[in-house]
Amino acid sequence: MRLLSTDASSEAQGPSTPASGRFDPFAPEYLANPYPLLGDLRGTEPVFFSPAVGSWIVTRYATIKAVLRDVQRFSASIASDPLTPLCPHARQMAKDAGFNVPPLLVNNDPPTHERYRAFFGAPLARQRLQALRPFVEQVIDEHLDRLASGKKPADIVAGLTYEVPAYVLFRLLGIPADDVPKVKKWADSRLVLTWGRPTEEEQVALTKGAIEYYHYAHALVRAKLENPADDYISDVIRLRDGDDSKATLHEIGTTCFNLLFAGHETTSSAAANMFKAVLSDRELWRGITAGEQRIAAVVEEALRIDPPIQSWRRLVKEEVTLDGVTIPAGSRVLMMFASGNHDPEQFEDPDDFRPSRRNVMQHVAFGAGAHFCLGAPLARMELEVMLQRAASRFPSLDLVAGQEFSYVPNTAARALRTLMVTW
């Protein structure tokens, strides 16, 4: 049985350097704007050990890409393990509830990863995703209608970016739309449980939610087995055709459990970060509303400049040297996507929002290599429609001046809590 954690990252040891004491991903100033510090560290100590997270921090674009592509020396097995190891009470709760999440996609390695990725990725063909576009447009228009009829100023996170990706994912998976608030609450809890620093009391409460989330996903699979429909879960069950060598029902349930989080939470964050970026530049926003900016390129540049996933983890399988620094086998590596996307060696004037840059799609917001995000095409489509529709409907949309931007404290996701706008 695999619970919610492997070995404690807090037990990891490494050399102390100037960067070790400067890097704290939970510091308020870092959460508000991580890019200046990351830029400084990338130039002075591009690889260093951080006792704050028990991991070796990797900051350069080329090195991050190399790690992501090297599945022989770097394991994805710890990708979704909690940063803060579960307390004994929470672990026992998970064990008693039968919580068992085997490695399948994001936290799996060759040779089984390729098989699972091919099987679970097959129903996500371009045709099925494109067929969702009318629904994406409809649900976005409905949210914009409510935003327009409400009071000003308004929170565009609560009014648009937070819920829309969940409604889209639910349509894909064949889940009742009425369950969106419940699943979003579970997803928020899982973000803190996996990549935050919850207290033991908080861990117990969050683990309770994770268990409910887990059982909900498995119940969905059982329901689709009895009453298949035109949706992703039913498609996977049909592909399985009763053959456990392709995938067991437990593995399908576990994949749904992970999709119910990854399939919308990151897109919600990407959308909020995108609006914050484009609305901060009035000339850019004018160009978008006037049709002078290519929407797809704006979306890619938004993903680059403020990625929804700021960092990701790997386990070192054998001693390696990265940027002149030797890292022992068994160590944890934290790849800073946020830093790689701002590396001047890869992106000219990286802190400028420039959709016209020739390599605008070379960011690592969706990862790279064998674990490149399966949901990237759907996320891109949602972001493009959201931006296009909002620009058409609210050409005078603007950020409320003087507001403070608050983010969920964690190491992985750049999740903006509110974004106040007016028009």
N, C-alpha and C positions, 0 to 999 in steps of 0.2 A: 504493500500500500504506500502510495506517495502522498504525503501530507502537503502542507502549505510552505514547507521550508526544507532546505538542505543544511549543510554546515553553516555555522554562524559567521557572517562576514566580519562581525565585530571582533572575532578572535584572530583575524589576519594581521600579520606583522610586515613591516617594511621600513626602509630608511627614512629618516626625517630630514627634509630639505626645506628651504624657504617656502616653496610652493605648498608643502604639506600643511603648514600652519595658516596659509592664506585662503585655501579652498574650503569653503563650507557652503554646500548647496542649500542649506536651510537658513542661512543668514538673511535677514530682511532685505538688505541692499542687493544681495545676489538674486533673490527671488524677484525683486523689482526689475532688475536689469543685469543679467549674467554676462553680457557680451564684453564689456570693458575688461573685467577681470580675466575672462577666458582668453581675450586677445593678448593681454599682458603675459599670461602664463604660457600661451602658445609660442610666444617669442623668446621666453627665457628658459622655461623648463617644460618642453612639450610633452614629456612623459614623467610622471612622478607618483609616489605613493601617498594616498590620502587616508590618514587614520580616521577621519570623520565618517567615511563610508567603507572602510576596510578594503579598498580597491586601488589598483593602479589606474591613473587617469591618463587617457590618450586624447590629444587635442588637435593634431594635424590631420587635414583632409586625406592626404595620400596614405597615411598610416591607418586611419580609420577604415578606409576602403580595403586596404590590404588585410586587416584583421577580419573584416566581414566576409571576405572572399576565401579566407584560409580555414576551411573546415577540418583540416587535418590536425592543426596545432591549437585551434581555438574551438571550444565546445559551447553550444548554445544551451546546454542543460540547465544553467542557472538563470536564464533570461527572465523568467516570471516568478522566481523565488522572492520572498519578502526580504527587503533590505534589513529590516529589524526582525531577528528571529522570534518566532512565536513563543510566548510564555507557556509554561507547562499546562495551565488551565485551558488555554485556547487550543493547544495541540491535542489535549485529551478530548475536548469537545469535537474537534474535527475527526479524530479517530473513532469516537463513539458513533458519530453520524455516518460513518462509512465514506467519508470524503476521500476520493481517490482520483487524482488527475494525472494520468500517465503522459509521458512526453510524446507528442504527436507532430506538432507543427513548429510553433515559435521556439519551443525549448527542446527540440529533438535534433539529433545528429545523423549523418549517414551511418549505415546504408538504409535505415528504415525511413528517414525523413523524405527522401525522394518519392518513395511509394505512397506515403500518406499525403504528401503535397499534390501529387498527380491525382489521387483519388478524390480528395476533398476540394481540389481546385477545378475539377472537370465541370461541375455544374455552374461555375462562375464564368462561363464563356461570354464573350463580348455581346452576343445576341441577347442573352438573358438580361445582362446589365443595361443594355440600351433600351430594352423593353420597359425598364423601370422609369425612363426619362419623363413620360407624361405624368406619372405619379409624383416624381420629384418636383416637377414644375407646379403641379396642383397643390401639394402640401406647402411649398414655399409661398405661393401666392396667398393661400389661406392665412398663413402666419403674417405676411405683410399686410393683408387686409385688417387683421386684428391690431397690428402695430399702428396702422394709419388711423384707425378709429379710436385709439386709446389716448391717454394723456401724454403730453410732452413736458419734459424730456422722458425718454423711455430707455429701458435696459434691453439692448439688442441681443444680449446673451439669453435672457429669460424669454424674450419675445420671438427669437428666431434661431440662433445658432445652437442652443442647448438641446432643443427637442427634435428639430427637423431630421438630423441624421438617424436618430432612433426610430422615427416613423418609417423612414426609408428602409432601414435594416429589417424592421419588423415585417414590412411588406415582402421583402426578399425571403425571409425565413418562414413566413406564414404564421405570424404571431398576432393575436388581437391587439389593435392599437390602444385599447383601454389599459393595457399593461405597461405602457411607456413610463408613467411616473414611478411605478414600483421598480422597474428594471433600471431606470436612470439612478434611482437612489442606491440600489445595490452596486451599480457601477462606480459611483462616487466613493462608496465605502471601500471597494476593492482597490481603488487608486491609492488611497491612504494606507491600507493594510499592506499592499505590495511594495510601494516605493516611498512610504512616509516613515515617520518616527512616532507611531502611536504608543501611548502608555499601555501598561498591562490591562488596565480597566478598559481602555479603548479597544485593545486587541480582542478582548472577549466579546464585546458588542459587535465589532466588525466581523469577527469570525462567525458569529451567529448569522449575520446577513449573508456572508459568503456561502454558508451551508444552505440557507434558503434558496439562494441564487442557483447553487449547484443542483439541488433537487428539482427546482423549477425547470432547468434545462433538460434534465433527464426525463421528466414527466412529458415535456413537449415531444420528445422522440417517441415515447410510448404511444402518445396520442396520434402522431403522424403514422405510426406503424399500423394502427387500427383504421385510421381514416386519412389516407394519403390525399394530397391536393397538388396544385400547381405552385410549388415553392421549393426553396433550396433543400430544406430538411427532407421533404418527400423525395426529391431527386436523388439525394444521397442514399436514402433507404432503397430506392429502386435500383441504383447502381450496385449496391451491396447484394441484392437478390438473395438474401438469406445466407450468404457466404461469409463466415467469420474470418476467412483468410484475407478478404479484402478490407474489412473493418468490422469490429464487433459493435453491437448496439451501445455498449458502454463507451467505446471510443467515439461514436457519433455524438452521444450525449455530452461527452467531455469537450468535443470540438464546438458544439453549440454553446456550451458554457463559456468558452473562450471568445467565440464570435459575438456573443451577447455583450461582451465588454469592448473588445478591440474594434468591432465593426462600427461603432458609433462614437465612442468617447474621444478617440483621436480626431475624428472629423469635426466634432463639436469644437474642440480646442483649436483646430486649424482654421475654422471659419471665424471664430472670435478674434484670433490673432491677425487674420487677414483684414478684417474690417478695421481693427485698431491701426494697422500699418497704412492702409490706403487712405483712411480718413484723416490721418495725421498730416498728409501731404495734399494740400488743397489743389495744387496744379495737377497732380496725378489724378485726383478724384474728378476734376473737371474734364480731363482727357478721357477718363473711363465713361463718364456720363455722355460725352460728346461722340463716343464711338471711335475715338482716335487711338485707343489702347486695345491691343489684342487681349481679350479676356483670359484666354488660356495661358498666355505668357505672364500676365499679372498674377494669376493663381500660383504658377510655378515660383515666381520671385517671392511671393508671400510665404510659401512653404520653405523656401531657402532662408529668408531673412529672420523668420521667427518660427521655427519648426515646432509642431505640436509634441513631437517626441524629442526631447533635448539630449537624452543619453540612453545607451543600451549596454547590456552586459555580456561578457564572455568569460569562460573558465579556461585558463591556460593549461594545456595538456602536457606540454613539455617545455623546458626552459627555452625562452626566446629573448631576442634583443630587438627592441623597438626604439628608433631614434637614438641609438647609442646607449640605451638603458637596458640592463639585463633583468628579466622578470622570471622568478622561479616557477617551476611547474606547480600546479595547484592554486596559483594566485587568481584573483578576480580582476578583470579588466573592465573599466567603465569608459566606453567610447563616447566622447562628447560631440554628438551630432551638431549641437548648437555652435560649437567652436569650429568644426570642420566646414560648416556652411558659411563661415565668416573668414576662412583662411585666404589671405591675399595671394598666396601662391597658386590658388585655384580660381579665385574670383576677384577681378579687378575692382578696386574701391568697394570692398565687400559690405560696408555699412550703409551704402547708398541703395535705395530701392530703385532698381533699374531693370524693368521687364525686357528691355531691348538687348540685354547682354547676350552674347552669342552662345554661351554655355548655361543658359538659365535652367535647363533641365538636369544638370549634373549634380544637383544637391543630393544629400543623403537623408532627406526627411522620411523617405520610405525604406531606408536601409539600402542594402546592395547584396549581390551574390545570391546564394541558394535560398536565403530567407527574405528576399525582397517581398514587400507587402503584397499579399494576394488581393487585397481590397483597394489598391491604389487607383485603378480605373474608375471604380464607383465613387471614391472620395473626390477625385478630380472633377467628375461630372457634377456632383452635388455642389462643390465650391464654385464652379463656373456658373451654374444656374443661379445660385444664391446671389453671387455678385452681380450678374447681369440683370436679374429681376430687381434687386434692390436699387441699382443705379438708375434703372428705367423708372421705377416707381417713386424714388426719393432723390432727385438730382441735387437737392440742397442738403442732403444728409451731412451731419457734422458731429464731431465729438463735443460733448459738454466740456467747457474749459475748466481747468483746475481740478479735475477729478483725480483721485488716486487709484492706481490699478493694483488689484489684489489677486494673487495667484495661490492655488492650492499648494501647500508646502510638501514637495516630494522631489525625488531625484530624476524622474523620467519625463513626466508630462508637463507641458507649459499650459496649464489650465486656468484661464482667466475667469474670475468669478462673476464680474459684472463689467459692462461697457455701456456707459450712459451716452445716448445720442439725442440729437434734436434735428428739426428740419423746418 
